[in-house]
Amino acid sequence: MSKENNETIKAKDKEINKPQQKSSALDEILDWIESFVFAIFLVLLVFIFLFRTVVVDGTSMLPTLENSQRLVLTHFNYSPQRGDIIVANSPGLNKTIIKRCIGVEGDNIIIDYAENTVTVNGEVIDESYLGEEMEILPSFDTTYQISDTQFEYNVPEGCIFAMGDNRNGSRDSRDAYVGFIDVDDVLGKAVLRFYPFDTFEMLS
């Protein structure tokens, strides 16, 4: 076979391979796009079914949480536990509130404002997250007042008792308009503060 014929055959092979190379590159790009879209879809599913995001509104959780901070909330198969930072609907206030769960159904809670203590089932709980001593506020439901400085609460079935960390600036379960919070009104537990970015932190 002549040299000219060999060059002609090679040239034809190149022409044949060009579309295949282009097709292969296009397939790779399409596969990458498909994988990216699928990953985004999975992330959206996780957030829809496992997590939500909420914005802190107000100062009732100072110093733990500040106004306008953004939190990640988990709600899938969640049951409130003592110490959790919870988000709940409050029919009495007609708004969503962020508080700390202090007691669950069956718990006995005694708040002593003279001693600045909260006792749950006979044990004084550690509240090192508080910023100042507690005061008795005019909005408190006096039904539960057992002395000049003490209030006692027995948490009913299917409810929790919750308070803001800013005890003197929070409308919570001590308030006549809030009271015990129905578990069905609890939207979930705050697990992560992600904004502002310099306050990024897991929440206990």
TORLOLUM-927424 format. One line per field, with one value per residue: chain; z negated, x negated, y negated of N, C-alpha, C, CB in turn. Coordinates in nm, 3 decimals. Glycine has a CB too. Example, Ala and Ser with C-alpha at 12.3 -4.5 7.8 and 13.67 -1.06 7.14 Angstrom:
% TORLOLUM-927424
kette (A A) .
n.z (-0.780 -0.708) .
n.x (-1.319 -1.285) .
n.y (0.569 0.225) .
ca.z (-0.780 -0.714) .
ca.x (-1.230 -1.367) .
ca.y (0.450 0.106) .
c.z (-0.780 -0.787) .
c.x (-1.320 -1.290) .
c.y (0.330 -0.003) .
cb.z (-0.905 -0.572) .
cb.x (-1.131 -1.408) .
cb.y (0.447 0.060) .
This chain:
% TORLOLUM-927424
kette (A A A A A A A A A A A A A A A A A A A A A A A A A A A A A A A A A A A A A A A A A A A A A A A A A A A A A A A A A A A A A A A A A A A A A A A A A A A A A A A A A A A A A A A A A A A A A A A A A A A A A A A A A A A A A A A A A A A A A A A A A A A A A A A A A A A A A A A A A A A A A A A A A A A A A A A A A A A A A A A A A A A A A A A A A A A A A A A A A A A A A A A A A A A A A A A A A A A A A A A A A A A A) .
n.z (0.000 0.079 -0.039 -0.024 -0.027 -0.288 -0.444 -0.370 -0.475 -0.753 -0.791 -0.746 -0.962 -1.173 -1.126 -1.171 -1.444 -1.572 -1.617 -1.802 -2.018 -2.090 -2.159 -2.377 -2.565 -2.601 -2.713 -2.955 -3.076 -3.099 -3.272 -3.499 -3.558 -3.608 -3.838 -4.012 -4.030 -4.143 -4.391 -4.505 -4.520 -4.708 -4.934 -4.972 -5.031 -5.275 -5.438 -5.427 -5.544 -5.772 -5.885 -5.967 -5.914 -6.135 -6.253 -6.514 -6.707 -6.887 -7.235 -7.434 -7.481 -7.555 -7.747 -7.560 -7.295 -7.036 -6.903 -6.567 -6.496 -6.317 -6.310 -6.293 -6.291 -6.421 -6.363 -6.303 -6.421 -6.688 -7.041 -7.307 -7.544 -7.873 -7.905 -7.635 -7.367 -7.243 -6.974 -6.940 -6.874 -7.007 -7.104 -7.277 -7.267 -7.004 -6.825 -6.719 -6.941 -7.099 -7.335 -7.641 -7.729 -8.040 -8.198 -8.159 -8.089 -8.394 -8.560 -8.856 -8.934 -9.102 -9.146 -9.299 -9.377 -9.561 -9.632 -9.384 -9.227 -9.039 -9.081 -8.989 -9.023 -9.284 -9.264 -9.235 -8.939 -8.717 -8.602 -8.457 -8.231 -8.262 -8.273 -8.473 -8.803 -8.882 -8.864 -9.001 -8.787 -8.674 -8.487 -8.548 -8.609 -8.885 -8.995 -9.046 -9.253 -9.557 -9.778 -9.900 -9.742 -9.589 -9.326 -9.214 -8.985 -8.826 -8.569 -8.318 -8.149 -7.821 -7.783 -7.809 -8.019 -7.977 -7.966 -7.892 -7.852 -7.922 -8.184 -8.302 -8.094 -7.938 -7.797 -7.890 -8.001 -8.255 -8.225 -8.210 -7.961 -7.817 -7.956 -8.020 -7.756 -7.484 -7.363 -7.098 -6.985 -6.970 -6.754 -6.707 -6.787 -6.846 -6.702 -6.590 -6.551 -6.285 -6.168 -6.250 -6.076 -6.238 -6.478 -6.465 -6.590 -6.759 -6.931 -7.257) .
n.x (-0.086 -0.054 -0.222 -0.064 0.193 0.201 0.189 0.430 0.612 0.557 0.634 0.909 0.975 0.932 1.132 1.353 1.326 1.353 1.632 1.699 1.533 1.628 1.888 1.840 1.731 1.950 2.134 2.006 2.021 2.300 2.351 2.223 2.375 2.620 2.556 2.500 2.748 2.900 2.772 2.832 3.107 3.127 3.024 3.220 3.438 3.351 3.348 3.616 3.751 3.602 3.480 3.524 3.503 3.481 3.547 3.425 3.637 3.647 3.543 3.560 3.409 3.157 2.853 2.790 2.895 2.924 3.118 3.231 3.045 2.974 3.099 3.063 3.309 3.414 3.666 3.768 3.917 3.898 3.885 3.943 3.687 3.553 3.371 3.335 3.328 3.611 3.850 4.169 4.522 4.726 5.039 5.169 5.014 5.019 4.806 4.482 4.249 3.923 3.770 3.634 3.659 3.768 3.906 4.073 4.369 4.525 4.327 4.224 4.192 4.026 3.987 3.778 3.758 3.628 3.406 3.304 3.327 3.408 3.591 3.620 3.810 3.715 3.443 3.201 3.142 2.864 2.806 2.620 2.618 2.771 2.808 2.864 3.008 3.328 3.653 3.979 4.244 4.512 4.675 4.691 4.865 5.049 5.178 5.015 4.854 4.699 4.587 4.452 4.226 4.206 4.298 4.491 4.508 4.677 4.624 4.854 4.981 4.863 4.752 4.508 4.289 4.157 3.897 3.757 3.409 3.343 3.464 3.599 3.705 3.881 4.164 4.316 4.374 4.444 4.606 4.937 5.060 4.930 4.848 4.842 4.691 4.826 4.717 4.768 4.757 4.494 4.236 3.981 3.630 3.367 3.057 2.827 2.651 2.608 2.579 2.519 2.208 1.982 2.075 2.119 2.217 2.270 2.566 2.653) .
n.y (0.120 -0.221 -0.518 -0.743 -0.635 -0.528 -0.761 -0.874 -0.689 -0.718 -0.980 -0.958 -0.793 -0.968 -1.155 -0.995 -0.938 -1.182 -1.272 -1.077 -1.134 -1.388 -1.320 -1.154 -1.336 -1.505 -1.328 -1.281 -1.532 -1.556 -1.343 -1.438 -1.666 -1.543 -1.394 -1.604 -1.739 -1.535 -1.510 -1.761 -1.732 -1.525 -1.655 -1.851 -1.685 -1.576 -1.806 -1.878 -1.660 -1.592 -1.819 -2.170 -2.524 -2.801 -3.136 -3.331 -3.523 -3.799 -3.851 -3.659 -3.435 -3.510 -3.476 -3.284 -3.262 -3.504 -3.779 -3.744 -3.551 -3.246 -2.917 -2.558 -2.317 -2.009 -1.768 -1.522 -1.234 -1.321 -1.364 -1.579 -1.657 -1.711 -2.010 -2.054 -2.291 -2.416 -2.463 -2.594 -2.613 -2.864 -2.887 -3.069 -3.302 -3.336 -3.289 -3.165 -3.023 -3.018 -2.826 -2.682 -2.346 -2.251 -2.071 -1.754 -1.550 -1.450 -1.546 -1.722 -2.055 -2.309 -2.646 -2.866 -3.188 -3.341 -3.194 -3.162 -2.927 -2.629 -2.347 -2.014 -1.737 -1.708 -1.764 -2.016 -2.186 -2.239 -2.555 -2.712 -2.860 -3.083 -3.442 -3.628 -3.684 -3.541 -3.696 -3.760 -3.806 -4.026 -3.898 -3.632 -3.323 -3.311 -3.099 -2.888 -2.964 -2.904 -3.017 -3.331 -3.355 -3.126 -2.900 -2.626 -2.357 -2.093 -1.887 -1.814 -1.516 -1.456 -1.705 -1.976 -2.173 -2.486 -2.736 -3.061 -3.140 -3.394 -3.482 -3.698 -3.831 -3.692 -3.536 -3.258 -2.919 -2.994 -3.202 -3.329 -3.328 -3.139 -2.892 -2.533 -2.352 -2.189 -1.877 -1.819 -2.068 -2.126 -2.196 -2.107 -2.043 -2.269 -2.237 -2.339 -2.643 -2.852 -3.100 -3.443 -3.367 -3.373 -3.288 -3.024 -2.713 -2.403 -2.316 -2.224) .
ca.z (0.000 0.095 -0.150 -0.010 -0.072 -0.435 -0.499 -0.346 -0.574 -0.885 -0.794 -0.761 -1.101 -1.260 -1.105 -1.235 -1.590 -1.626 -1.676 -1.919 -2.129 -2.131 -2.225 -2.507 -2.653 -2.631 -2.807 -3.085 -3.132 -3.135 -3.392 -3.612 -3.588 -3.668 -3.974 -4.091 -4.053 -4.236 -4.523 -4.554 -4.552 -4.835 -5.041 -4.995 -5.100 -5.414 -5.511 -5.435 -5.633 -5.896 -5.941 -5.923 -5.966 -6.203 -6.289 -6.651 -6.708 -7.024 -7.327 -7.547 -7.504 -7.593 -7.655 -7.475 -7.157 -7.015 -6.800 -6.425 -6.466 -6.243 -6.370 -6.228 -6.380 -6.385 -6.408 -6.265 -6.531 -6.804 -7.166 -7.390 -7.662 -7.960 -7.862 -7.492 -7.319 -7.156 -6.903 -6.954 -6.851 -7.129 -7.070 -7.362 -7.217 -6.858 -6.759 -6.743 -7.045 -7.121 -7.480 -7.688 -7.798 -8.178 -8.250 -8.072 -8.160 -8.521 -8.642 -8.955 -8.922 -9.200 -9.119 -9.419 -9.332 -9.668 -9.624 -9.243 -9.191 -8.977 -9.128 -8.910 -9.091 -9.407 -9.240 -9.179 -8.812 -8.684 -8.502 -8.441 -8.111 -8.295 -8.280 -8.592 -8.896 -8.839 -8.936 -8.981 -8.695 -8.685 -8.392 -8.593 -8.652 -9.031 -9.034 -9.086 -9.357 -9.685 -9.884 -9.845 -9.646 -9.525 -9.238 -9.192 -8.865 -8.796 -8.424 -8.280 -8.044 -7.686 -7.785 -7.865 -8.084 -7.914 -8.002 -7.821 -7.933 -7.975 -8.270 -8.336 -7.970 -7.859 -7.819 -7.874 -8.071 -8.379 -8.183 -8.203 -7.822 -7.757 -8.034 -7.974 -7.610 -7.432 -7.282 -6.956 -6.937 -6.960 -6.614 -6.701 -6.874 -6.781 -6.716 -6.534 -6.514 -6.169 -6.121 -6.173 -6.064 -6.348 -6.597 -6.429 -6.708 -6.791 -7.052 -7.338) .
ca.x (0.000 -0.137 -0.226 0.051 0.312 0.194 0.225 0.573 0.683 0.539 0.718 1.048 0.990 0.943 1.264 1.450 1.309 1.388 1.766 1.703 1.470 1.721 2.001 1.793 1.718 2.085 2.191 1.943 2.080 2.438 2.345 2.186 2.493 2.721 2.512 2.514 2.891 2.944 2.719 2.914 3.238 3.113 3.008 3.352 3.519 3.304 3.393 3.762 3.801 3.525 3.438 3.581 3.426 3.564 3.479 3.454 3.711 3.654 3.428 3.600 3.313 3.026 2.742 2.761 2.930 2.953 3.215 3.195 2.959 3.043 3.076 3.113 3.404 3.447 3.802 3.808 3.924 3.841 3.960 3.871 3.614 3.510 3.249 3.339 3.382 3.721 3.931 4.307 4.632 4.797 5.173 5.203 4.944 5.042 4.676 4.386 4.155 3.803 3.749 3.562 3.745 3.725 3.969 4.163 4.488 4.502 4.225 4.260 4.096 4.040 3.898 3.761 3.699 3.541 3.281 3.263 3.308 3.516 3.580 3.700 3.820 3.635 3.302 3.174 3.072 2.756 2.847 2.506 2.641 2.849 2.727 2.893 3.101 3.467 3.748 4.121 4.299 4.658 4.746 4.693 4.992 5.037 5.241 4.911 4.772 4.719 4.539 4.417 4.114 4.200 4.405 4.479 4.578 4.677 4.643 4.956 4.951 4.861 4.709 4.377 4.277 4.039 3.868 3.649 3.287 3.353 3.581 3.672 3.752 3.936 4.301 4.300 4.473 4.486 4.698 5.077 5.100 4.854 4.873 4.779 4.690 4.864 4.611 4.806 4.725 4.349 4.195 3.853 3.519 3.259 2.933 2.711 2.659 2.520 2.564 2.401 2.112 1.884 2.137 2.148 2.198 2.368 2.641 2.680) .
ca.y (0.000 -0.340 -0.614 -0.833 -0.561 -0.519 -0.892 -0.891 -0.606 -0.780 -1.100 -0.913 -0.745 -1.086 -1.211 -0.905 -0.942 -1.314 -1.274 -0.989 -1.206 -1.493 -1.254 -1.106 -1.453 -1.551 -1.230 -1.302 -1.655 -1.526 -1.258 -1.523 -1.748 -1.454 -1.364 -1.727 -1.760 -1.430 -1.545 -1.872 -1.674 -1.451 -1.754 -1.910 -1.585 -1.568 -1.925 -1.877 -1.555 -1.579 -1.946 -2.297 -2.638 -2.900 -3.261 -3.374 -3.649 -3.852 -3.836 -3.575 -3.327 -3.563 -3.506 -3.168 -3.295 -3.645 -3.812 -3.732 -3.436 -3.140 -2.786 -2.437 -2.249 -1.871 -1.740 -1.387 -1.136 -1.389 -1.378 -1.676 -1.611 -1.821 -2.078 -2.084 -2.418 -2.373 -2.561 -2.548 -2.706 -2.906 -2.938 -3.183 -3.421 -3.337 -3.301 -3.057 -3.063 -2.936 -2.820 -2.564 -2.250 -2.232 -1.950 -1.677 -1.502 -1.380 -1.612 -1.823 -2.165 -2.416 -2.758 -2.949 -3.313 -3.393 -3.117 -3.159 -2.786 -2.552 -2.209 -1.920 -1.607 -1.708 -1.796 -2.148 -2.167 -2.332 -2.652 -2.803 -2.940 -3.203 -3.562 -3.708 -3.621 -3.545 -3.781 -3.730 -3.905 -4.041 -3.812 -3.492 -3.265 -3.294 -2.971 -2.793 -3.024 -2.833 -3.106 -3.462 -3.347 -2.996 -2.852 -2.481 -2.311 -1.951 -1.885 -1.716 -1.420 -1.510 -1.845 -2.009 -2.303 -2.548 -2.875 -3.125 -3.158 -3.531 -3.457 -3.821 -3.891 -3.581 -3.488 -3.114 -2.837 -3.061 -3.308 -3.285 -3.313 -3.029 -2.771 -2.410 -2.343 -2.058 -1.815 -1.830 -2.202 -2.137 -2.179 -2.038 -2.082 -2.345 -2.159 -2.409 -2.785 -2.862 -3.237 -3.481 -3.259 -3.374 -3.228 -2.885 -2.629 -2.301 -2.350 -2.105) .
c.z (0.000 -0.028 -0.147 -0.058 -0.223 -0.500 -0.483 -0.449 -0.714 -0.900 -0.813 -0.903 -1.198 -1.250 -1.173 -1.386 -1.652 -1.687 -1.802 -2.040 -2.183 -2.209 -2.364 -2.607 -2.695 -2.732 -2.948 -3.155 -3.179 -3.261 -3.515 -3.655 -3.658 -3.813 -4.065 -4.127 -4.154 -4.378 -4.587 -4.598 -4.685 -4.952 -5.075 -5.068 -5.247 -5.495 -5.526 -5.542 -5.766 -5.962 -5.888 -5.968 -6.025 -6.236 -6.430 -6.645 -6.852 -7.108 -7.443 -7.575 -7.529 -7.725 -7.556 -7.327 -7.147 -6.901 -6.660 -6.395 -6.399 -6.293 -6.278 -6.331 -6.331 -6.442 -6.378 -6.386 -6.661 -6.921 -7.257 -7.513 -7.743 -7.909 -7.715 -7.468 -7.214 -7.088 -6.904 -6.913 -6.984 -7.090 -7.149 -7.316 -7.067 -6.782 -6.789 -6.843 -7.052 -7.270 -7.513 -7.765 -7.938 -8.237 -8.148 -8.156 -8.284 -8.612 -8.739 -8.952 -9.027 -9.167 -9.242 -9.378 -9.438 -9.660 -9.481 -9.196 -9.123 -9.016 -9.047 -8.978 -9.208 -9.389 -9.177 -9.051 -8.791 -8.573 -8.486 -8.318 -8.141 -8.313 -8.406 -8.682 -8.851 -8.928 -8.909 -8.899 -8.706 -8.594 -8.437 -8.635 -8.800 -9.082 -9.094 -9.197 -9.491 -9.804 -9.820 -9.735 -9.570 -9.439 -9.214 -9.073 -8.854 -8.649 -8.385 -8.169 -7.907 -7.677 -7.830 -7.934 -8.031 -7.959 -7.910 -7.911 -7.989 -8.064 -8.300 -8.211 -7.878 -7.898 -7.787 -7.958 -8.204 -8.351 -8.168 -8.060 -7.751 -7.828 -7.983 -7.822 -7.567 -7.343 -7.133 -6.897 -6.924 -6.818 -6.601 -6.798 -6.793 -6.808 -6.670 -6.510 -6.400 -6.116 -6.234 -6.181 -6.178 -6.478 -6.574 -6.549 -6.716 -6.922 -7.127 -7.387) .
c.x (-0.089 -0.126 -0.104 0.179 0.317 0.237 0.373 0.656 0.674 0.628 0.864 1.075 1.008 1.081 1.371 1.445 1.352 1.527 1.775 1.643 1.562 1.838 1.962 1.782 1.855 2.153 2.136 2.001 2.222 2.444 2.314 2.305 2.600 2.686 2.530 2.659 2.944 2.897 2.800 3.051 3.235 3.101 3.142 3.443 3.482 3.357 3.545 3.810 3.726 3.495 3.523 3.485 3.524 3.479 3.522 3.520 3.724 3.533 3.456 3.503 3.172 2.981 2.711 2.782 2.965 3.052 3.154 3.093 3.041 3.000 3.125 3.192 3.425 3.583 3.847 3.803 3.868 3.938 3.882 3.808 3.572 3.378 3.247 3.386 3.486 3.787 4.073 4.405 4.698 4.932 5.209 5.138 4.963 4.911 4.592 4.282 4.037 3.771 3.664 3.658 3.688 3.782 4.059 4.276 4.452 4.402 4.288 4.152 4.128 3.938 3.896 3.687 3.610 3.404 3.225 3.234 3.432 3.492 3.674 3.694 3.724 3.489 3.289 3.094 2.967 2.803 2.740 2.520 2.719 2.757 2.748 2.991 3.245 3.551 3.890 4.182 4.451 4.736 4.757 4.833 4.981 5.109 5.138 4.820 4.803 4.661 4.503 4.313 4.108 4.323 4.382 4.566 4.565 4.717 4.743 4.907 4.958 4.816 4.563 4.387 4.148 4.024 3.758 3.527 3.279 3.477 3.663 3.723 3.812 4.080 4.299 4.404 4.517 4.594 4.840 5.122 5.028 4.883 4.795 4.794 4.723 4.752 4.641 4.776 4.574 4.305 4.062 3.752 3.414 3.127 2.809 2.743 2.559 2.502 2.598 2.291 2.011 1.943 2.172 2.116 2.308 2.435 2.674 2.825) .
c.y (-0.124 -0.430 -0.705 -0.766 -0.550 -0.650 -0.919 -0.815 -0.667 -0.904 -1.064 -0.863 -0.861 -1.147 -1.129 -0.919 -1.075 -1.319 -1.189 -1.059 -1.314 -1.433 -1.207 -1.221 -1.504 -1.459 -1.251 -1.425 -1.629 -1.439 -1.342 -1.609 -1.664 -1.421 -1.484 -1.753 -1.659 -1.461 -1.659 -1.822 -1.600 -1.547 -1.818 -1.813 -1.575 -1.685 -1.926 -1.779 -1.545 -1.713 -2.062 -2.405 -2.739 -3.023 -3.299 -3.512 -3.697 -3.816 -3.741 -3.461 -3.379 -3.500 -3.392 -3.200 -3.443 -3.665 -3.802 -3.622 -3.327 -3.004 -2.675 -2.359 -2.106 -1.836 -1.598 -1.294 -1.194 -1.393 -1.471 -1.613 -1.732 -1.879 -2.114 -2.228 -2.383 -2.493 -2.509 -2.657 -2.737 -2.964 -3.064 -3.312 -3.439 -3.360 -3.177 -3.107 -2.966 -2.942 -2.697 -2.474 -2.223 -2.103 -1.885 -1.620 -1.423 -1.448 -1.711 -1.930 -2.271 -2.524 -2.848 -3.076 -3.377 -3.325 -3.114 -3.017 -2.730 -2.406 -2.121 -1.784 -1.598 -1.743 -1.934 -2.129 -2.275 -2.425 -2.758 -2.892 -3.068 -3.323 -3.645 -3.633 -3.642 -3.637 -3.734 -3.843 -3.910 -3.946 -3.667 -3.450 -3.232 -3.169 -2.876 -2.848 -2.958 -2.910 -3.240 -3.454 -3.215 -2.967 -2.703 -2.440 -2.159 -1.935 -1.776 -1.623 -1.490 -1.654 -1.858 -2.145 -2.364 -2.692 -2.928 -3.139 -3.300 -3.535 -3.582 -3.893 -3.788 -3.552 -3.339 -3.040 -2.897 -3.164 -3.252 -3.261 -3.198 -2.898 -2.650 -2.400 -2.202 -2.004 -1.826 -1.967 -2.224 -2.103 -2.107 -2.095 -2.157 -2.273 -2.235 -2.556 -2.805 -3.004 -3.334 -3.374 -3.256 -3.321 -3.082 -2.794 -2.523 -2.338 -2.222 -2.107) .
cb.z (-0.124 0.222 -0.145 0.137 -0.010 -0.480 -0.432 -0.205 -0.576 -0.908 -0.665 -0.660 -1.142 -1.224 -0.956 -1.194 -1.626 -1.517 -1.575 -1.890 -2.084 -2.009 -2.142 -2.492 -2.583 -2.502 -2.760 -3.069 -3.028 -3.019 -3.375 -3.575 -3.458 -3.586 -3.974 -4.014 -3.920 -4.191 -4.513 -4.446 -4.440 -4.830 -5.000 -4.862 -5.032 -5.419 -5.440 -5.300 -5.563 -5.867 -5.910 -5.981 -5.852 -6.331 -6.187 -6.740 -6.642 -7.091 -7.383 -7.522 -7.387 -7.604 -7.735 -7.515 -7.107 -6.985 -6.823 -6.377 -6.595 -6.091 -6.505 -6.168 -6.387 -6.436 -6.344 -6.152 -6.493 -6.767 -7.235 -7.433 -7.621 -8.107 -7.893 -7.418 -7.260 -7.237 -6.757 -7.099 -6.749 -7.210 -7.094 -7.503 -7.250 -6.820 -6.806 -6.610 -7.182 -7.035 -7.556 -7.777 -7.717 -8.264 -8.376 -7.998 -8.067 -8.494 -8.552 -9.099 -8.779 -9.346 -8.992 -9.532 -9.291 -9.808 -9.674 -9.222 -9.316 -8.820 -9.280 -8.762 -8.992 -9.470 -9.150 -9.282 -8.696 -8.642 -8.540 -8.432 -8.007 -8.423 -8.163 -8.552 -9.038 -8.840 -8.896 -9.118 -8.550 -8.651 -8.258 -8.710 -8.568 -9.101 -8.913 -8.966 -9.365 -9.678 -9.960 -9.956 -9.720 -9.631 -9.102 -9.319 -8.738 -8.892 -8.351 -8.235 -8.049 -7.627 -7.878 -7.755 -8.242 -7.761 -8.150 -7.767 -7.849 -7.857 -8.399 -8.417 -7.901 -7.876 -7.730 -7.914 -8.095 -8.446 -8.050 -8.270 -7.748 -7.761 -8.034 -8.045 -7.553 -7.353 -7.322 -6.939 -7.031 -7.064 -6.545 -6.562 -6.943 -6.833 -6.640 -6.403 -6.638 -6.059 -5.998 -6.223 -5.934 -6.369 -6.637 -6.303 -6.837 -6.800 -7.017 -7.459) .
cb.x (0.097 -0.096 -0.354 0.067 0.315 0.051 0.144 0.611 0.624 0.391 0.701 1.079 0.869 0.837 1.294 1.422 1.164 1.379 1.868 1.627 1.337 1.773 2.050 1.657 1.639 2.169 2.162 1.790 2.078 2.510 2.239 2.066 2.551 2.733 2.364 2.457 2.970 2.891 2.571 2.930 3.283 2.991 2.905 3.416 3.504 3.149 3.347 3.824 3.795 3.396 3.290 3.725 3.340 3.629 3.513 3.325 3.852 3.778 3.388 3.737 3.312 3.031 2.617 2.848 3.047 2.824 3.271 3.140 2.892 3.017 3.146 2.996 3.539 3.338 3.897 3.719 3.848 3.800 3.984 3.965 3.489 3.495 3.132 3.431 3.269 3.825 3.879 4.335 4.736 4.713 5.278 5.162 4.795 5.144 4.602 4.317 4.226 3.680 3.886 3.440 3.757 3.768 4.048 4.085 4.573 4.455 4.123 4.274 4.101 4.021 3.943 3.683 3.807 3.604 3.304 3.139 3.275 3.520 3.612 3.650 3.793 3.643 3.236 3.097 3.173 2.626 2.982 2.376 2.715 2.931 2.755 2.949 3.081 3.526 3.731 4.197 4.258 4.697 4.677 4.595 5.029 5.093 5.311 4.826 4.795 4.655 4.415 4.367 3.983 4.185 4.407 4.521 4.520 4.776 4.509 5.083 5.049 4.995 4.799 4.268 4.276 4.050 3.825 3.692 3.163 3.362 3.535 3.583 3.639 3.849 4.409 4.158 4.418 4.365 4.651 5.168 5.074 4.703 5.020 4.842 4.554 4.998 4.592 4.954 4.783 4.278 4.187 3.798 3.456 3.254 2.945 2.667 2.628 2.571 2.656 2.347 2.041 1.833 2.262 2.066 2.197 2.301 2.770 2.583) .
cb.y (-0.001 -0.418 -0.698 -0.876 -0.421 -0.482 -1.004 -0.846 -0.463 -0.819 -1.181 -0.801 -0.660 -1.190 -1.222 -0.758 -0.916 -1.418 -1.227 -0.857 -1.268 -1.570 -1.136 -1.037 -1.565 -1.560 -1.087 -1.318 -1.769 -1.455 -1.147 -1.613 -1.811 -1.324 -1.320 -1.846 -1.750 -1.292 -1.586 -1.980 -1.579 -1.359 -1.863 -1.951 -1.449 -1.565 -2.051 -1.842 -1.423 -1.508 -1.971 -2.320 -2.704 -2.840 -3.376 -3.378 -3.632 -3.801 -3.972 -3.519 -3.232 -3.717 -3.537 -3.050 -3.208 -3.721 -3.952 -3.861 -3.382 -3.153 -2.777 -2.351 -2.326 -1.773 -1.838 -1.333 -1.008 -1.531 -1.238 -1.787 -1.525 -1.773 -1.994 -1.986 -2.512 -2.293 -2.587 -2.503 -2.648 -3.010 -2.830 -3.155 -3.412 -3.446 -3.429 -3.009 -3.070 -2.986 -2.815 -2.605 -2.118 -2.352 -1.981 -1.563 -1.416 -1.243 -1.684 -1.761 -2.227 -2.363 -2.838 -2.871 -3.409 -3.370 -2.973 -3.248 -2.702 -2.571 -2.200 -1.911 -1.494 -1.576 -1.690 -2.239 -2.167 -2.256 -2.717 -2.723 -2.857 -3.181 -3.647 -3.847 -3.677 -3.404 -3.929 -3.711 -3.873 -4.184 -3.817 -3.473 -3.137 -3.417 -2.905 -2.756 -3.176 -2.694 -3.043 -3.552 -3.368 -2.888 -2.931 -2.402 -2.381 -1.872 -1.863 -1.789 -1.300 -1.498 -1.929 -2.010 -2.291 -2.541 -2.885 -3.261 -3.128 -3.639 -3.397 -3.913 -3.963 -3.454 -3.567 -3.070 -2.699 -3.127 -3.371 -3.388 -3.442 -3.059 -2.740 -2.284 -2.388 -2.066 -1.668 -1.799 -2.306 -2.044 -2.313 -2.042 -1.959 -2.492 -2.031 -2.342 -2.882 -2.775 -3.263 -3.614 -3.270 -3.514 -3.307 -2.842 -2.715 -2.161 -2.428 -2.096) .
